[in-house]
Each structure stands twice: as structure tokens, then as C-alpha cells.
Amino acid sequence: VQLQASGGGLVQPGGSLRLSCAASGSIVNNDVMGWYRQAPRKQRELVARVTRGATATYGDSAKVRFTISRDNAKNTVYLQMNSLKPEDTAVYYCYAKIGLVLQDYWGQGTLVTVSS
């Protein structure tokens, strides 16, 4: 199983970005997909995750401004980020729990920089 993330980049404060992450390979039971992020000198933290049944959980930093969604047919998860702040600057990692015996998979990370 591989996770391929895309959509990061440079955006001004108050702007928006949409991240995508597609899972490929032998996928059986794609249970949870989501995003974590890691800013410089900080621990990795949950941004948001969503179950196959569309139950979403958000980290404190993502509530209100971010929306997670997924397309089960495409094994793809999306993160719509609005009203971005400089403190949202981080590497965003796609994450999934997949398998009959669930295993964790991570994408390569995509850099989001919020700066004027």
C-alpha cells in the first residue's frame, strides 16, 4: 500500500489550500484516512481523520477552519483548509489504517507554508 499526497504549497494568511491523498496497492478494508502535521521543533499532531463511514475527528487546531472528506471509491482523502494562519505552517502527512488486520500507513508528507 502506498499513499501519495499532493496539494501543499505557499499561501498567504487567510488563504485556502486543498490537500489530497490517494491510497494505492492491495487495499482491503480502508478503515481510517486522515492527516497529521509536524511543524519545526514540534511533535506530530492530529489534524483530522475520517472513517469509511464518514465519521470525522478533528484536532483542536483544525476545528472550524478545516474540513476532511473522503471518496471511498477512489481511496482518497481530502483536507480543505480555510483561513490559514502562519501557525498552520508544517509538513502535512497523510495517514491510513488499512487491512483485515489493521496496519498504519504514512505518506511522504507535503509542505504547507503560510506566509505573506
C-alpha positions as CSV (number, residue, x, y, z in Angstrom):
1,V,0.0,0.0,0.0
2,Q,1.3,3.5,-0.9
3,L,-0.1,6.9,0.0
4,Q,0.5,9.7,-2.4
5,A,-0.2,13.2,-1.0
6,S,-0.5,16.4,-3.1
7,G,-1.7,20.0,-2.8
8,G,0.8,21.6,-0.5
9,G,2.5,24.9,-1.2
10,L,2.8,28.5,-0.3
11,V,-0.3,30.5,0.6
12,Q,-0.9,33.9,2.2
13,P,-2.5,34.2,5.6
14,G,-6.3,34.0,5.2
15,G,-6.0,31.9,2.1
16,S,-7.0,28.3,1.4
17,L,-5.5,25.1,0.2
18,R,-6.9,21.6,-0.5
19,L,-4.7,18.6,0.2
20,S,-5.4,15.2,-1.4
21,C,-4.1,11.8,-0.6
22,A,-4.7,8.7,-2.7
23,A,-4.0,5.2,-1.4
24,S,-3.0,2.6,-4.0
25,G,-1.9,-1.1,-4.0
26,S,-3.6,-4.0,-2.4
27,I,-6.3,-2.3,-0.4
28,V,-8.7,-4.3,1.7
29,N,-10.7,-2.6,4.4
30,N,-9.6,1.0,4.1
31,D,-10.8,1.9,7.6
32,V,-9.5,5.3,8.5
33,M,-7.8,8.0,6.5
34,G,-6.5,11.3,7.8
35,W,-3.9,13.9,8.2
36,Y,-1.2,14.7,10.8
37,R,1.2,17.6,10.7
38,Q,4.5,18.4,12.1
39,A,5.8,21.9,12.5
40,P,9.5,22.7,13.1
41,R,10.6,21.8,16.6
42,K,7.2,20.5,17.5
43,Q,5.7,17.0,17.8
44,R,3.5,15.5,15.1
45,E,-0.2,16.2,15.9
46,L,-3.5,15.0,14.5
47,V,-5.2,17.4,12.1
48,A,-8.2,15.3,11.2
49,R,-9.2,11.8,10.3
50,V,-12.3,10.2,8.9
51,T,-13.7,6.7,8.9
52,R,-15.0,4.8,6.0
53,G,-18.4,5.6,7.3
54,A,-17.6,9.4,7.2
55,T,-17.2,9.9,10.9
56,A,-14.7,12.7,11.3
57,T,-12.5,13.7,14.2
58,Y,-10.6,16.9,14.3
59,G,-7.6,18.1,16.3
60,D,-8.1,21.3,18.2
61,S,-6.1,23.3,15.6
62,A,-8.4,22.2,12.7
63,K,-11.8,22.7,14.2
64,V,-14.0,25.2,12.3
65,R,-11.4,26.1,9.7
66,F,-10.6,22.7,8.2
67,T,-12.9,20.1,6.6
68,I,-11.9,16.5,5.9
69,S,-13.7,14.3,3.4
70,R,-13.1,11.0,1.5
71,D,-14.0,9.3,-1.6
72,N,-14.2,5.6,-0.8
73,A,-14.4,4.5,-4.4
74,K,-11.1,6.3,-5.1
75,N,-9.5,5.5,-1.7
76,T,-8.7,9.2,-1.5
77,V,-8.9,11.6,1.4
78,Y,-9.1,15.4,1.1
79,L,-8.4,18.2,3.6
80,Q,-9.9,21.6,2.8
81,M,-8.0,24.2,4.8
82,N,-9.5,27.7,5.0
83,S,-8.5,30.9,6.8
84,L,-4.9,29.6,7.0
85,K,-2.6,31.1,9.6
86,P,1.2,31.2,9.8
87,E,1.0,28.7,12.7
88,D,-0.5,26.2,10.2
89,T,2.9,26.0,8.5
90,A,4.0,22.4,8.7
91,V,4.7,19.2,6.8
92,Y,1.3,17.5,6.5
93,Y,1.4,13.7,6.4
94,C,-1.3,11.5,5.0
95,Y,-2.2,8.5,7.1
96,A,-4.4,5.4,6.7
97,K,-5.4,2.3,8.7
98,I,-5.8,-0.4,6.1
99,G,-6.2,-4.2,6.2
100,L,-8.1,-7.1,7.6
101,V,-5.6,-6.8,10.4
102,L,-5.3,-3.0,10.5
103,Q,-1.9,-1.5,9.8
104,D,-0.8,2.1,9.7
105,Y,0.5,3.6,6.5
106,W,2.0,7.0,6.0
107,G,2.5,9.2,3.0
108,Q,5.7,11.1,2.2
109,G,4.4,14.5,3.5
110,T,3.6,17.7,1.8
111,L,4.8,21.1,2.9
112,V,2.3,23.8,3.6
113,T,3.8,27.3,4.2
114,V,1.5,30.1,5.3
115,S,3.4,33.4,4.9
116,S,3.0,36.9,3.4
